[in-house]
Amino acid sequence: MPSKNATLYDTDFYAWANEQAALLRAGRWSEADVENIVEEIESMGKRERRELISRLTVLLVHLLKWRYQQGLSGRSWALTIEQQRLRISKHLAQNPSLKSQLGEAMADAYEDARIDAERETHLARATFPVACPFTFDEATNPDFWPD
């Protein structure tokens, strides 16, 4: 790995990325900064998983608020729920292998959703079930609205 690449990677990521793309397109594999390219590709995969969990968290928070603060539910919450369902659907369409991660992603998202729901509703965390009360299919179903 040329030291120029490592230095550029650390000092100007944009320039490094463009340089690496040009090297790969030209078939100059031996000049590419393979170690950092691999690290960036792995990071991209992790970022896609984090995006799914983030979207699920927002959705689950609003579903919890919908269920436990029915008197306050309104158009804004409904639109947020609808928007997150669409974004999750699109994200999974672009990253279908994430479907194998749905159980774990839901569990991770729900841990955060309980904390966020407590913060946003001012209800005790114990108000919200320890385990997620919604399946992935329920949460993402456009016809599902918790009672």
DSSP file with accessible surface (Angstrom, degrees, kcal/mol):
  #  RESIDUE AA STRUCTURE BP1 BP2  ACC     N-H-->O    O-->H-N    N-H-->O    O-->H-N    TCO  KAPPA ALPHA  PHI   PSI    X-CA   Y-CA   Z-CA
    1    1 A M              0   0  123      0, 0.0    32,-0.1     0, 0.0    30,-0.1   0.000 360.0 360.0 360.0 117.7    0.0    0.0    0.0
    2    2 A P    >>  -     0   0   58      0, 0.0     4,-1.5     0, 0.0     3,-0.6  -0.338 360.0-132.2 -63.4 138.7    1.6    3.2   -1.1
    3    3 A S  H 3> S+     0   0   96      1,-0.2     4,-2.7     2,-0.2     5,-0.2   0.823 105.2  66.0 -63.3 -28.0    2.1    5.7    1.7
    4    4 A K  H 3> S+     0   0  133      1,-0.2     4,-2.9     2,-0.2    -1,-0.2   0.923 101.9  48.4 -57.5 -43.5    0.6    8.4   -0.5
    5    5 A N  H <> S+     0   0    7     -3,-0.6     4,-3.0     2,-0.2    -1,-0.2   0.929 111.3  48.3 -63.3 -46.6   -2.7    6.6   -0.5
    6    6 A A  H  X S+     0   0   23     -4,-1.5     4,-1.8     2,-0.2    -1,-0.2   0.918 114.4  46.8 -62.0 -42.2   -2.7    6.2    3.3
    7    7 A T  H  X S+     0   0   81     -4,-2.7     4,-2.0     2,-0.2     5,-0.2   0.941 113.8  46.9 -65.2 -46.1   -1.9    9.8    3.8
    8    8 A L  H  X S+     0   0   37     -4,-2.9     4,-3.1    -5,-0.2     8,-0.4   0.909 109.2  55.7 -63.2 -39.0   -4.5   10.9    1.3
    9    9 A Y  H  < S+     0   0   31     -4,-3.0    -1,-0.2     1,-0.2    -2,-0.2   0.905 113.9  40.9 -58.0 -41.1   -7.1    8.6    2.9
   10   10 A D  H  < S+     0   0  127     -4,-1.8    -1,-0.2    -5,-0.2    -2,-0.2   0.773 125.5  33.2 -79.5 -26.6   -6.4   10.3    6.3
   11   11 A T  H  < S+     0   0  103     -4,-2.0    -2,-0.2     1,-0.2    -3,-0.2   0.722 131.3  16.8-106.6 -25.9   -6.2   13.9    5.0
   12   12 A D     X  +     0   0   77     -4,-3.1     4,-2.6    -5,-0.2    -1,-0.2  -0.607  58.5 177.9-151.1  83.2   -8.7   14.2    2.1
   13   13 A F  H  > S+     0   0   96      1,-0.2     4,-3.0     2,-0.2     5,-0.2   0.884  82.6  54.5 -58.4 -41.1  -11.2   11.3    1.9
   14   14 A Y  H  > S+     0   0  176      1,-0.2     4,-2.3     2,-0.2    -1,-0.2   0.943 111.2  44.4 -60.0 -47.8  -13.0   12.8   -1.1
   15   15 A A  H  > S+     0   0   30      1,-0.2     4,-2.5     2,-0.2    -1,-0.2   0.912 113.6  51.5 -63.8 -41.9   -9.8   12.9   -3.2
   16   16 A W  H  X S+     0   0    9     -4,-2.6     4,-2.9    -8,-0.4     5,-0.2   0.934 109.5  49.7 -59.1 -47.1   -8.8    9.5   -2.0
   17   17 A A  H  X S+     0   0   34     -4,-3.0     4,-2.4     1,-0.2    -2,-0.2   0.924 112.5  46.8 -61.7 -43.2  -12.1    8.0   -3.0
   18   18 A N  H  X S+     0   0   80     -4,-2.3     4,-2.3    -5,-0.2    -1,-0.2   0.905 112.7  50.0 -66.1 -39.4  -11.9    9.5   -6.4
   19   19 A E  H  X S+     0   0   44     -4,-2.5     4,-2.4     2,-0.2    -2,-0.2   0.926 111.2  48.5 -63.8 -44.0   -8.4    8.4   -6.9
   20   20 A Q  H  X S+     0   0    5     -4,-2.9     4,-2.6     1,-0.2     5,-0.2   0.914 110.4  51.3 -65.3 -40.0   -9.2    4.8   -5.8
   21   21 A A  H  X S+     0   0   31     -4,-2.4     4,-2.7    -5,-0.2    -1,-0.2   0.927 110.7  49.1 -61.8 -43.2  -12.2    4.7   -8.2
   22   22 A A  H  X S+     0   0   57     -4,-2.3     4,-1.9     1,-0.2    -2,-0.2   0.914 111.3  49.6 -63.7 -42.5  -10.0    5.9  -11.1
   23   23 A L  H  <>S+     0   0   12     -4,-2.4     5,-2.6     2,-0.2     4,-0.3   0.924 113.1  46.2 -61.9 -44.9   -7.4    3.2  -10.3
   24   24 A L  H ><5S+     0   0   56     -4,-2.6     3,-1.3     1,-0.2    -2,-0.2   0.915 111.4  51.1 -66.5 -42.1  -10.0    0.5  -10.1
   25   25 A R  H 3<5S+     0   0  213     -4,-2.7    -1,-0.2     1,-0.3    -2,-0.2   0.859 110.2  50.5 -61.7 -35.0  -11.7    1.6  -13.4
   26   26 A A  T 3<5S-     0   0   65     -4,-1.9    -1,-0.3    -5,-0.2    -2,-0.2   0.486 114.8-118.4 -81.6  -3.8   -8.3    1.6  -15.1
   27   27 A G  T < 5 +     0   0   36     -3,-1.3     2,-1.4    -4,-0.3     3,-0.3   0.703  67.7 142.2  74.3  19.9   -7.6   -1.9  -13.8
   28   28 A R    >>< +     0   0  118     -5,-2.6     3,-1.3    -6,-0.2     4,-0.6  -0.433  15.0 157.6 -92.1  61.7   -4.6   -0.7  -11.8
   29   29 A W  G >4  +     0   0  171     -2,-1.4     3,-1.2     1,-0.3    -1,-0.2   0.836  63.6  59.3 -58.5 -39.7   -5.3   -3.1   -9.0
   30   30 A S  G 34 S+     0   0  119     -3,-0.3    -1,-0.3     1,-0.3     4,-0.1   0.725 105.2  50.7 -67.9 -20.2   -1.8   -3.3   -7.5
   31   31 A E  G <4 S+     0   0   79     -3,-1.3    -1,-0.3    -8,-0.1    -2,-0.2   0.571  88.8 106.3 -90.9 -10.8   -1.8    0.5   -7.0
   32   32 A A  S << S-     0   0    6     -3,-1.2     2,-1.7    -4,-0.6     3,-0.2  -0.361  79.3-120.2 -73.1 150.2   -5.2    0.6   -5.1
   33   33 A D     >  +     0   0    0      1,-0.2     4,-2.3   -32,-0.1     3,-0.3  -0.578  42.1 172.7 -86.2  73.0   -5.4    1.1   -1.4
   34   34 A V  H  >  +     0   0   86     -2,-1.7     4,-2.9     1,-0.2     5,-0.3   0.871  67.9  57.0 -58.7 -43.0   -7.1   -2.3   -0.9
   35   35 A E  H  > S+     0   0  130      1,-0.2     4,-1.9     2,-0.2    -1,-0.2   0.934 113.9  38.4 -57.4 -46.9   -7.0   -2.3    2.9
   36   36 A N  H  > S+     0   0   14     -3,-0.3     4,-2.4     2,-0.2    -1,-0.2   0.842 113.0  56.7 -76.1 -30.4   -8.9    1.0    3.2
   37   37 A I  H  X S+     0   0   27     -4,-2.3     4,-2.4     2,-0.2    -2,-0.2   0.941 108.7  47.5 -62.3 -45.4  -11.2    0.1    0.3
   38   38 A V  H  X S+     0   0   69     -4,-2.9     4,-2.6     1,-0.2     5,-0.2   0.929 111.0  51.4 -60.9 -44.7  -12.2   -3.0    2.2
   39   39 A E  H  X S+     0   0   93     -4,-1.9     4,-2.2    -5,-0.3    -1,-0.2   0.918 110.8  48.3 -59.7 -41.7  -12.8   -1.1    5.4
   40   40 A E  H  X S+     0   0   39     -4,-2.4     4,-2.2     2,-0.2    -1,-0.2   0.890 110.1  51.0 -68.6 -38.4  -15.0    1.4    3.5
   41   41 A I  H  X S+     0   0  101     -4,-2.4     4,-1.8     2,-0.2    -2,-0.2   0.934 111.3  48.0 -65.5 -43.3  -17.0   -1.3    1.9
   42   42 A E  H  X S+     0   0  115     -4,-2.6     4,-2.1     1,-0.2    -2,-0.2   0.916 110.5  52.6 -60.9 -40.6  -17.6   -3.0    5.2
   43   43 A S  H  X S+     0   0   38     -4,-2.2     4,-2.4    -5,-0.2    -1,-0.2   0.886 104.9  55.4 -63.6 -37.2  -18.5    0.4    6.7
   44   44 A M  H  X S+     0   0   93     -4,-2.2     4,-1.9     2,-0.2    -1,-0.2   0.915 107.2  49.8 -62.4 -42.2  -21.1    1.0    3.9
   45   45 A G  H  X S+     0   0   45     -4,-1.8     4,-1.7     1,-0.2    -2,-0.2   0.922 111.2  48.4 -63.0 -42.6  -22.8   -2.3    4.8
   46   46 A K  H  X S+     0   0  128     -4,-2.1     4,-2.6     1,-0.2    -1,-0.2   0.883 107.9  55.8 -64.5 -36.8  -23.0   -1.4    8.5
   47   47 A R  H  X S+     0   0  111     -4,-2.4     4,-2.3     1,-0.2    -1,-0.2   0.897 104.6  52.6 -64.2 -38.5  -24.4    2.0    7.5
   48   48 A E  H  X S+     0   0   61     -4,-1.9     4,-1.8     2,-0.2    -1,-0.2   0.902 110.3  47.9 -64.6 -39.4  -27.2    0.4    5.6
   49   49 A R  H  X S+     0   0   51     -4,-1.7     4,-2.4     2,-0.2    -2,-0.2   0.923 111.0  50.7 -66.5 -43.0  -28.1   -1.8    8.7
   50   50 A R  H  X S+     0   0  135     -4,-2.6     4,-2.7     1,-0.2    -2,-0.2   0.887 107.3  54.8 -61.5 -37.9  -28.0    1.3   11.0
   51   51 A E  H  X S+     0   0   66     -4,-2.3     4,-2.4     2,-0.2    -1,-0.2   0.920 107.8  49.1 -61.9 -43.2  -30.3    3.1    8.5
   52   52 A L  H  X S+     0   0    0     -4,-1.8     4,-2.6     2,-0.2    -2,-0.2   0.948 112.6  47.3 -61.3 -46.9  -32.8    0.3    8.8
   53   53 A I  H  X S+     0   0   18     -4,-2.4     4,-2.6     1,-0.2    -2,-0.2   0.907 111.0  52.1 -63.3 -40.0  -32.6    0.3   12.6
   54   54 A S  H  X S+     0   0   61     -4,-2.7     4,-2.1     2,-0.2    -1,-0.2   0.935 111.5  45.7 -62.0 -46.5  -33.0    4.1   12.7
   55   55 A R  H  X S+     0   0   52     -4,-2.4     4,-2.3     1,-0.2    -1,-0.2   0.909 113.3  49.8 -63.6 -42.7  -36.1    4.0   10.5
   56   56 A L  H  X S+     0   0    0     -4,-2.6     4,-3.1    -5,-0.2     5,-0.2   0.895 108.1  54.4 -63.0 -39.2  -37.6    1.2   12.5
   57   57 A T  H  X S+     0   0   10     -4,-2.6     4,-2.7     2,-0.2     5,-0.2   0.948 109.2  46.3 -60.6 -48.7  -36.9    3.1   15.8
   58   58 A V  H  X S+     0   0   48     -4,-2.1     4,-2.0     1,-0.2    -1,-0.2   0.929 114.7  48.3 -60.4 -43.8  -38.8    6.2   14.5
   59   59 A L  H  X S+     0   0    0     -4,-2.3     4,-2.3     1,-0.2    -2,-0.2   0.948 112.5  47.3 -61.9 -48.0  -41.7    4.0   13.4
   60   60 A L  H  X S+     0   0    0     -4,-3.1     4,-2.6     1,-0.2     5,-0.2   0.885 108.7  54.8 -65.3 -37.9  -41.9    2.1   16.6
   61   61 A V  H  X S+     0   0    2     -4,-2.7     4,-2.7    -5,-0.2    -1,-0.2   0.950 111.3  45.0 -58.1 -46.7  -41.7    5.2   18.7
   62   62 A H  H  X S+     0   0   22     -4,-2.0     4,-2.5     1,-0.2    -2,-0.2   0.861 111.3  52.1 -70.9 -32.3  -44.7    6.6   16.8
   63   63 A L  H  X S+     0   0    0     -4,-2.3     4,-2.2     2,-0.2    -1,-0.2   0.904 111.4  48.0 -67.7 -39.0  -46.6    3.3   17.0
   64   64 A L  H  X S+     0   0    0     -4,-2.6     4,-3.1     2,-0.2     5,-0.3   0.928 112.5  48.0 -64.4 -45.6  -46.0    3.3   20.8
   65   65 A K  H  X S+     0   0   15     -4,-2.7     4,-2.2     1,-0.2     7,-0.2   0.914 110.4  52.9 -60.6 -40.7  -47.2    6.9   21.1
   66   66 A W  H  < S+     0   0   47     -4,-2.5    -1,-0.2     1,-0.2    -2,-0.2   0.910 115.6  40.2 -60.6 -42.1  -50.2    6.1   19.0
   67   67 A R  H  < S+     0   0   70     -4,-2.2     3,-0.5     1,-0.2    -2,-0.2   0.905 124.5  34.5 -74.9 -41.7  -51.1    3.2   21.3
   68   68 A Y  H  < S+     0   0   75     -4,-3.1    -2,-0.2     1,-0.2    -3,-0.2   0.545 125.5  37.3 -99.7  -6.3  -50.3    4.8   24.6
   69   69 A Q    >X  +     0   0   34     -4,-2.2     3,-2.4    -5,-0.3     4,-0.8  -0.326  67.1 154.4-135.2  55.1  -51.3    8.4   24.0
   70   70 A Q  G >4  +     0   0  103     -3,-0.5     3,-0.9     1,-0.3    -1,-0.1   0.821  69.6  60.6 -55.8 -35.7  -54.4    7.9   21.8
   71   71 A G  G 34 S+     0   0   83      1,-0.2    -1,-0.3    -3,-0.1    -5,-0.1   0.706 108.5  44.7 -66.8 -17.5  -55.9   11.3   22.7
   72   72 A L  G <4 S+     0   0  114     -3,-2.4    -1,-0.2    -7,-0.2    -2,-0.2   0.519  84.5 114.8-102.4  -9.3  -52.8   13.0   21.3
   73   73 A S    <<  +     0   0   38     -3,-0.9     2,-0.3    -4,-0.8    -7,-0.0  -0.339  40.3 146.1 -65.7 143.7  -52.5   11.1   18.1
   74   74 A G     >  -     0   0   34      1,-0.0     4,-2.3    -2,-0.0     5,-0.2  -0.861  60.7 -59.5-157.8-166.6  -53.0   13.2   15.0
   75   75 A R  H  > S+     0   0  181     -2,-0.3     4,-2.7     1,-0.2     5,-0.2   0.867 123.7  56.2 -59.0 -40.7  -52.2   13.8   11.4
   76   76 A S  H  > S+     0   0   84      2,-0.2     4,-2.2     1,-0.2    -1,-0.2   0.933 110.2  44.1 -60.8 -47.0  -48.5   14.5   12.2
   77   77 A W  H  > S+     0   0   35      2,-0.2     4,-2.6     1,-0.2    -1,-0.2   0.919 113.3  51.9 -63.7 -43.2  -48.0   11.1   13.8
   78   78 A A  H  X S+     0   0   16     -4,-2.3     4,-2.7     1,-0.2    -2,-0.2   0.911 110.6  48.1 -60.8 -41.4  -49.9    9.4   11.1
   79   79 A L  H  X S+     0   0   73     -4,-2.7     4,-2.8     2,-0.2    -1,-0.2   0.883 110.6  51.0 -68.2 -37.7  -47.8   11.0    8.4
   80   80 A T  H  X S+     0   0   29     -4,-2.2     4,-2.7    -5,-0.2     5,-0.2   0.930 111.8  47.8 -63.7 -44.1  -44.6   10.1   10.3
   81   81 A I  H  X S+     0   0    0     -4,-2.6     4,-2.3     2,-0.2    -2,-0.2   0.949 114.1  46.9 -60.4 -47.6  -45.7    6.5   10.5
   82   82 A E  H  X S+     0   0  101     -4,-2.7     4,-2.1     1,-0.2    -2,-0.2   0.926 113.0  49.0 -61.3 -44.7  -46.7    6.4    6.9
   83   83 A Q  H  X S+     0   0   83     -4,-2.8     4,-2.6     1,-0.2    -1,-0.2   0.918 111.1  48.6 -63.7 -44.3  -43.4    8.0    5.8
   84   84 A Q  H  X S+     0   0    8     -4,-2.7     4,-2.7     2,-0.2     5,-0.2   0.894 109.0  53.9 -65.9 -37.4  -41.3    5.6    7.8
   85   85 A R  H  X S+     0   0   15     -4,-2.3     4,-2.3    -5,-0.2    -1,-0.2   0.931 111.5  45.8 -60.3 -44.1  -43.2    2.6    6.4
   86   86 A L  H  X S+     0   0   90     -4,-2.1     4,-2.7     2,-0.2    -2,-0.2   0.922 113.1  48.8 -64.4 -45.0  -42.4    3.8    2.9
   87   87 A R  H  X S+     0   0   97     -4,-2.6     4,-2.5     2,-0.2    -2,-0.2   0.885 111.6  49.4 -65.1 -38.7  -38.8    4.5    3.7
   88   88 A I  H  X S+     0   0    1     -4,-2.7     4,-2.7     2,-0.2     5,-0.2   0.933 111.4  49.8 -64.3 -45.3  -38.3    1.1    5.3
   89   89 A S  H  X S+     0   0   74     -4,-2.3     4,-2.0    -5,-0.2    -2,-0.2   0.932 113.9  44.7 -59.0 -46.6  -39.9   -0.6    2.3
   90   90 A K  H  X S+     0   0  132     -4,-2.7     4,-1.9     2,-0.2    -1,-0.2   0.902 112.1  52.6 -65.0 -40.8  -37.7    1.3   -0.2
   91   91 A H  H  X S+     0   0   14     -4,-2.5     4,-1.2     1,-0.2    -2,-0.2   0.916 111.1  46.3 -63.5 -42.4  -34.6    0.7    1.9
   92   92 A L  H  < S+     0   0   10     -4,-2.7    -1,-0.2     1,-0.2    -2,-0.2   0.850 108.9  55.5 -70.1 -31.9  -35.3   -3.1    2.0
   93   93 A A  H  < S+     0   0   74     -4,-2.0    -1,-0.2    -5,-0.2    -2,-0.2   0.875 113.0  42.4 -65.8 -34.9  -36.0   -3.1   -1.8
   94   94 A Q  H  < S+     0   0  143     -4,-1.9    -1,-0.2     1,-0.2    -2,-0.2   0.680 128.3  30.8 -82.2 -20.0  -32.5   -1.5   -2.3
   95   95 A N    ><  +     0   0   37     -4,-1.2     3,-2.2    -5,-0.2     4,-0.3  -0.521  69.1 166.0-135.7  63.8  -30.9   -3.8    0.3
   96   96 A P  G >  S+     0   0   77      0, 0.0     3,-1.8     0, 0.0     4,-0.3   0.777  70.5  68.1 -60.2 -25.0  -32.9   -7.1    0.2
   97   97 A S  G >  S+     0   0   98      1,-0.3     3,-1.3     2,-0.2     4,-0.2   0.729  84.6  73.1 -68.8 -16.0  -30.3   -9.1    2.1
   98   98 A L  G X  S+     0   0   16     -3,-2.2     3,-2.2     1,-0.2    -1,-0.3   0.722  76.4  79.9 -67.2 -18.2  -31.2   -6.9    5.2
   99   99 A K  G X  S+     0   0  116     -3,-1.8     3,-1.4    -4,-0.3     4,-0.3   0.831  84.1  61.1 -59.2 -28.5  -34.4   -8.9    5.4
  100  100 A S  G <  S+     0   0  100     -3,-1.3    -1,-0.3    -4,-0.3     4,-0.2   0.656 103.5  51.9 -70.8 -12.5  -32.4  -11.7    7.0
  101  101 A Q  G <> S+     0   0   64     -3,-2.2     4,-2.9    -4,-0.2    -1,-0.3   0.323  76.6 106.3-102.2   4.4  -31.6   -9.2    9.8
  102  102 A L  H <> S+     0   0   28     -3,-1.4     4,-2.8     1,-0.2     5,-0.2   0.867  76.3  51.3 -61.4 -41.1  -35.2   -8.1   10.6
  103  103 A G  H  > S+     0   0   60     -4,-0.3     4,-2.0     2,-0.2    -1,-0.2   0.958 116.8  39.6 -60.5 -49.0  -35.6   -9.9   13.9
  104  104 A E  H  > S+     0   0  114      1,-0.2     4,-2.7     2,-0.2     5,-0.2   0.893 115.3  52.9 -67.5 -39.1  -32.4   -8.5   15.3
  105  105 A A  H  X S+     0   0    0     -4,-2.9     4,-2.9     1,-0.2     5,-0.2   0.912 108.9  49.6 -64.6 -41.2  -33.0   -5.1   13.8
  106  106 A M  H  X S+     0   0   15     -4,-2.8     4,-2.7    -5,-0.2    -1,-0.2   0.922 111.8  48.6 -62.5 -43.8  -36.5   -4.9   15.3
  107  107 A A  H  X S+     0   0   56     -4,-2.0     4,-1.8    -5,-0.2    -2,-0.2   0.933 114.1  45.7 -62.9 -44.8  -35.1   -5.9   18.8
  108  108 A D  H  X S+     0   0   48     -4,-2.7     4,-1.4     1,-0.2    -2,-0.2   0.921 114.6  48.0 -63.2 -44.4  -32.3   -3.3   18.5
  109  109 A A  H  X S+     0   0    0     -4,-2.9     4,-2.7    -5,-0.2    -2,-0.2   0.892 108.8  53.9 -64.9 -39.5  -34.8   -0.6   17.3
  110  110 A Y  H  X S+     0   0    7     -4,-2.7     4,-2.5     2,-0.2     5,-0.2   0.883 101.6  58.3 -68.0 -34.7  -37.3   -1.4   20.0
  111  111 A E  H  X S+     0   0  127     -4,-1.8     4,-1.1     1,-0.2    -1,-0.2   0.943 114.1  38.8 -55.7 -47.4  -34.7   -0.9   22.8
  112  112 A D  H  X S+     0   0   80     -4,-1.4     4,-2.7     1,-0.2    -2,-0.2   0.873 111.3  59.3 -70.1 -36.9  -34.1    2.6   21.5
  113  113 A A  H  X S+     0   0    0     -4,-2.7     4,-3.1     1,-0.2     5,-0.2   0.878 101.6  53.9 -62.7 -38.7  -37.8    3.2   20.8
  114  114 A R  H  X S+     0   0   41     -4,-2.5     4,-2.2     2,-0.2    -1,-0.2   0.919 111.2  45.6 -61.6 -42.6  -38.7    2.6   24.4
  115  115 A I  H  X S+     0   0   63     -4,-1.1     4,-2.3    -5,-0.2    -2,-0.2   0.941 115.5  46.1 -65.9 -46.8  -36.3    5.2   25.6
  116  116 A D  H  X S+     0   0   43     -4,-2.7     4,-2.9     1,-0.2     5,-0.2   0.896 111.5  52.3 -63.5 -40.0  -37.4    7.7   23.0
  117  117 A A  H  X S+     0   0    0     -4,-3.1     4,-2.5    -5,-0.2     6,-0.4   0.909 108.9  50.2 -64.3 -40.0  -41.0    7.0   23.7
  118  118 A E  H  X S+     0   0   63     -4,-2.2     4,-2.0    -5,-0.2     5,-0.2   0.945 113.4  46.4 -60.9 -45.5  -40.4    7.7   27.4
  119  119 A R  H  < S+     0   0  148     -4,-2.3    -2,-0.2     1,-0.2    -1,-0.2   0.917 118.1  41.3 -62.6 -44.4  -38.7   10.9   26.5
  120  120 A E  H  < S+     0   0   87     -4,-2.9    -1,-0.2     1,-0.2    -2,-0.2   0.791 124.4  34.3 -79.6 -27.9  -41.4   12.1   24.1
  121  121 A T  H  < S-     0   0    7     -4,-2.5    -1,-0.2    -5,-0.2    -2,-0.2   0.652  91.2-135.7 -98.5 -20.7  -44.4   11.0   26.1
  122  122 A H     <  +     0   0  170     -4,-2.0     2,-0.3    -5,-0.3    -4,-0.1   0.650  61.4 134.7  66.5  16.9  -43.2   11.7   29.6
  123  123 A L        -     0   0   54     -6,-0.4    -1,-0.3    -5,-0.2    -2,-0.2  -0.648  67.7 -92.4 -88.0 153.6  -44.7    8.3   30.5
  124  124 A A    >   -     0   0   59     -2,-0.3     3,-2.2     1,-0.1     4,-0.4  -0.360  30.2-122.7 -63.5 143.7  -42.7    5.9   32.6
  125  125 A R  G >  S+     0   0  100      1,-0.3     3,-1.8     2,-0.2    -1,-0.1   0.846 111.0  68.1 -57.2 -32.3  -40.7    3.4   30.6
  126  126 A A  G 3  S+     0   0   91      1,-0.3    -1,-0.3    -8,-0.0     4,-0.1   0.696  84.0  73.7 -63.1 -15.8  -42.5    0.6   32.4
  127  127 A T  G <  S+     0   0   56     -3,-2.2    -1,-0.3     2,-0.1    -2,-0.2   0.852  90.3  67.3 -62.4 -32.7  -45.6    1.7   30.5
  128  128 A F  S <  S-     0   0    2     -3,-1.8     4,-0.1    -4,-0.4   -14,-0.0  -0.737  98.6-105.0 -96.6 134.1  -44.1    0.2   27.4
  129  129 A P        -     0   0   44      0, 0.0    -1,-0.1     0, 0.0    -2,-0.1  -0.165  20.1-128.9 -55.1 148.7  -43.7   -3.6   27.1
  130  130 A V  S    S+     0   0  121     -4,-0.1     2,-0.3     2,-0.1   -16,-0.1   0.903  97.7  51.6 -65.8 -41.1  -40.2   -4.9   27.5
  131  131 A A  S    S-     0   0   73      1,-0.1   -24,-0.0     2,-0.0     0, 0.0  -0.738 109.1 -92.0 -96.3 146.8  -40.6   -6.9   24.3
  132  132 A C        -     0   0   37     -2,-0.3    -2,-0.1     1,-0.2    -1,-0.1  -0.339  29.5-152.7 -59.0 125.6  -41.8   -5.2   21.1
  133  133 A P  S    S+     0   0   38      0, 0.0     2,-0.4     0, 0.0    -1,-0.2   0.495  74.5  68.2 -80.7  -0.5  -45.6   -5.5   21.0
  134  134 A F  S    S-     0   0    7      4,-0.0     2,-0.1    12,-0.0    -2,-0.1  -0.941  74.1-137.4-121.2 139.8  -45.6   -5.3   17.2
  135  135 A T     >  -     0   0   75     -2,-0.4     4,-2.9     1,-0.1     5,-0.2  -0.474  33.4-108.8 -80.1 164.9  -44.2   -7.7   14.6
  136  136 A F  H  > S+     0   0   37      1,-0.2     4,-2.2     2,-0.2     5,-0.2   0.926 121.4  52.5 -59.2 -43.5  -42.3   -6.4   11.7
  137  137 A D  H  > S+     0   0  122      1,-0.2     4,-0.7     2,-0.2    -1,-0.2   0.891 112.1  44.9 -62.7 -40.0  -45.2   -7.2    9.4
  138  138 A E  H >4 S+     0   0   70      2,-0.2     3,-1.1     1,-0.2     6,-0.3   0.955 112.2  51.2 -65.1 -50.8  -47.7   -5.3   11.7
  139  139 A A  H 3< S+     0   0    0     -4,-2.9    -2,-0.2     1,-0.3    -1,-0.2   0.838 117.3  39.0 -58.3 -34.8  -45.4   -2.3   12.1
  140  140 A T  H 3< S+     0   0   32     -4,-2.2    -1,-0.3    -5,-0.2    -2,-0.2   0.478  88.1 109.8 -98.4   0.5  -44.9   -1.9    8.4
  141  141 A N    X<  -     0   0   67     -3,-1.1     3,-2.1    -4,-0.7   -56,-0.0  -0.621  62.9-146.1 -78.3 121.0  -48.4   -2.8    7.3
  142  142 A P  T 3  S+     0   0   92      0, 0.0    -1,-0.1     0, 0.0    -4,-0.0   0.727  98.9  52.6 -61.7 -19.4  -50.1    0.4    6.0
  143  143 A D  T 3  S+     0   0  139     -5,-0.0     2,-0.5     2,-0.0    -5,-0.1   0.471  87.7 100.1 -93.9  -3.0  -53.5   -0.8    7.4
  144  144 A F    <   +     0   0   38     -3,-2.1     0, 0.0    -6,-0.3     0, 0.0  -0.746  38.4 163.6 -91.3 124.8  -52.2   -1.4   10.9
  145  145 A W        -     0   0   84     -2,-0.5    -6,-0.0   -79,-0.0   -82,-0.0  -0.959  37.3-123.4-136.1 115.6  -52.9    1.2   13.5
  146  146 A P              0   0    3      0, 0.0   -12,-0.0     0, 0.0    -2,-0.0  -0.296 360.0 360.0 -63.5 142.2  -52.4    0.1   17.2
  147  147 A D              0   0  144    -79,-0.0   -77,-0.0   -77,-0.0   -80,-0.0  -0.520 360.0 360.0 -84.7 360.0  -55.4    0.5   19.5
